[in-house]
Amino acid sequence: MAVLINRYAKALVDVSFKLGQHEVVEQELDQFDRLLRQNQELRAFYINPAISGDKKKAATVQLVSKLDLSKIASNFILVLVSRNRIVHFTEILKSVRQGIRDCLGIVQVGVTTSIKIDRESQQQLGLALTDVIGKEIQLQFEIDPGILGGVIMRVDDTIYDGSVLQQ
């Protein structure tokens, strides 16, 4: 399934960059994803095999129209609905985000600490990591009291464990 998810994501990323719409498309897909996650009935509607594809497509046309989504985002969502892939929307969106970051040369770094780090320390860590990695980075902070102290960083598939437990 991962190959299929990445194929859809790559196609959308390629099109959105060619048309210079990657930021808008990502924001609109985020909006649609929030709607799917917050609305249990809508999610059940798309999952229900008893509802025909035509009904799902017609409802989706109305929905994307009301949301005033761009043609690229609307068409992408309609393709997912017509091919019964909308149930994988969140995973596809994650892959789209990664594809956009890759095209922009941005590396996402996950930072896990036991306590919340103040804004100044976050910025210092970001600058230091930018120097080490040599690319623009995007930090994503997470708090896990279970690590006792220190920091764990994840850069792509590499984990740097500087936690107290590891030491």
C-alpha positions in Angstrom: 0.0 0.0 0.0 2.9 2.3 0.7 4.0 2.2 -2.9 0.5 3.2 -4.0 0.3 6.0 -1.5 3.7 7.4 -2.6 2.6 7.2 -6.2 -0.4 9.4 -5.7 1.6 11.8 -3.5 4.4 12.1 -6.0 2.0 12.8 -8.9 0.3 15.6 -6.9 3.6 17.1 -5.8 4.9 17.1 -9.3 1.8 18.8 -10.7 1.6 21.3 -7.9 5.3 22.4 -8.3 5.0 22.7 -12.0 2.0 25.0 -11.6 3.6 26.8 -8.6 0.7 25.9 -6.3 2.4 23.6 -3.8 1.7 25.8 -0.8 -1.9 26.4 -1.6 -2.5 22.7 -2.4 -0.9 21.6 0.9 -3.1 24.1 2.9 -6.2 22.9 1.1 -5.5 19.3 1.6 -4.8 20.0 5.3 -8.2 21.7 5.5 -9.9 18.6 3.9 -8.0 16.2 6.2 -9.1 18.2 9.3 -12.7 17.9 8.0 -12.4 14.1 7.5 -10.8 13.6 11.0 -13.3 15.8 12.8 -16.4 14.5 11.0 -17.1 10.9 11.9 -20.2 10.8 9.6 -18.2 12.0 6.6 -15.5 9.4 7.2 -18.2 6.7 7.6 -19.8 7.9 4.3 -16.5 7.4 2.4 -15.8 4.0 4.0 -19.3 2.6 3.5 -19.2 0.1 0.6 -23.0 0.2 0.3 -22.8 3.8 -1.0 -22.1 3.9 -4.7 -19.1 5.6 -6.1 -21.3 8.0 -8.1 -23.0 9.2 -4.9 -19.6 9.7 -3.2 -18.3 11.6 -6.2 -21.4 13.8 -6.4 -21.2 14.6 -2.7 -17.5 15.3 -3.0 -18.1 17.7 -5.9 -20.5 19.7 -3.7 -18.1 19.5 -0.7 -15.0 20.8 -2.5 -17.1 23.5 -4.1 -18.3 24.7 -0.7 -14.7 24.6 0.7 -13.7 26.6 -2.4 -10.7 24.4 -3.1 -8.4 25.0 -6.0 -8.8 22.9 -9.1 -5.7 20.9 -8.4 -6.8 19.9 -4.8 -10.4 19.3 -5.9 -9.4 17.1 -8.8 -6.9 15.2 -6.6 -9.6 14.5 -4.0 -12.1 13.4 -6.7 -9.5 11.0 -8.2 -9.1 9.5 -4.7 -12.8 9.2 -4.3 -13.4 7.7 -7.7 -10.7 5.1 -7.2 -11.8 4.3 -3.6 -8.5 5.6 -2.1 -10.0 8.4 0.0 -9.8 6.1 3.1 -6.0 6.5 2.8 -6.2 10.3 2.6 -4.2 11.1 5.8 -1.4 8.8 4.8 -1.3 10.2 1.3 -1.2 13.7 2.8 1.8 12.8 4.9 3.6 11.6 1.8 2.6 14.8 0.0 4.1 16.9 2.8 7.3 14.8 2.7 7.5 15.2 -1.1 7.1 19.0 -0.8 9.8 19.2 1.8 12.1 17.1 -0.4 11.6 19.4 -3.4 12.2 22.4 -1.2 15.3 20.8 0.3 13.9 20.9 3.8 14.8 18.2 6.3 12.2 17.5 9.1 13.8 16.8 12.5 11.8 15.3 15.3 13.0 16.4 18.7 11.8 14.6 21.8 12.5 16.0 25.3 11.2 15.3 28.7 10.0 18.9 29.3 8.9 21.8 27.1 11.8 23.7 25.6 11.6 27.5 25.6 11.4 29.4 22.2 15.0 30.7 22.4 16.4 27.2 23.0 14.4 25.9 20.1 15.8 28.5 17.8 19.4 27.9 19.0 18.9 24.1 18.4 17.5 24.8 15.0 20.4 27.0 14.0 22.9 24.5 15.3 21.2 21.6 13.4 21.1 23.7 10.2 24.9 24.1 10.4 25.4 20.4 11.0 23.0 19.1 8.4 23.8 21.8 5.8 20.1 22.1 4.8 17.1 24.1 5.9 15.4 22.2 8.7 11.9 22.0 10.1 11.8 21.1 13.8 8.9 19.2 15.2 8.9 19.0 19.0 7.4 16.3 21.2 7.4 15.9 24.9 7.8 12.5 26.5 8.3 12.4 30.3 9.4 8.8 30.0 12.9 9.7 28.7 13.7 11.4 32.1 16.1 14.0 30.6 18.2 14.8 27.6 17.0 14.8 24.0 16.3 12.4 21.2 16.4 13.6 17.6 15.2 11.9 14.5 16.5 13.0 11.1 14.9 11.0 8.3 15.6 7.4 9.4 18.5 8.2 11.8 17.9 8.5 15.5 20.3 10.4 17.7 19.6 9.4 21.3 21.1 11.8 23.8 18.6 10.8 26.5 19.6 10.2 30.2 18.5 6.5 29.8 20.8 6.0 26.8 23.8 7.6 28.5 
